[in-house]
Amino acid sequence: EAGVAQSPRYKIIEKRQSVAFWCNPISGHATLYWYQQILGQGPKLLIQFQNNGVVDDSQLPKDRFSAERLKGVDSTLKIQPAKLEDSAVYLCASREGSAYNEQFFGPGTRLTVL
Amino acid sequence: DQQVKQNSPSLSVQEGRISILNCDYTNSMFDYFLWYKKYPAEGPTFLISISSIKDKNEDGRFTVFLNKSAKHLSLHIVPSQPGDSAVYFCAASDRIQGAQKLVFGQGTRLTINP
């Protein structure tokens, strides 16, 4: 079974530039998550999709972050404009629909904002 | 407000001995707890979980204990092996409108010494 795919793996940008990350979840997984992991901290949920609908985006900084999941499969997360404090690893995870299944994580995209 | 806390940033254990990683939480509504393991440049991988209705779950060398009255859980690894060296995250599951949401601790870096 193929895992969660993410690209790019690394990205370096200047502040105020924009950036986009892509995620392809495990086939058949209805739920998709985007997390932000700042160095020395645990992953923090940004947004959760169930199929192509948003379930929870309460911690997404909506003035600069946006995400979409077209056709309920792939997802993109965009930051525009980026700030220095956005430097982090952005993790995508997916999960089957059953109540207590674990989330499967991709390798993440390491973003550095200069 | 940190709902899930791992108070030890690092732990060093000799190979063959027991490793004990601790986690405290504040939200009594959490219904499921998970441990994830993370190697550098990889996403977290699921290790073991426990439902809030149980107090122990065992899987090979890994055992998770849950003390609901103390809002505390721990992960025991016996015997510890060099390949266990990684960052371990405790996560607690909350339900928002029926959807699972994970809240992560800050992580504990475990080093197994030969």
Interface residues (C-beta under 8 A of the other chain):
Chain A: V4 T31 Y33 G40 Q41 G42 P43 K44 L45 Q48 Q50 V55 D56 L91 A93 R95 A99 Y100 E102 Q103 F104 F105 G106 P107 G108
Chain B: V4 Q6 P9 Y32 L34 Y36 A41 E42 G43 P44 T45 F46 S49 S51 F89 A91 S93 I96 Q97 A99 Q100 K101 L102 V103 F104 G105 Q106 G107
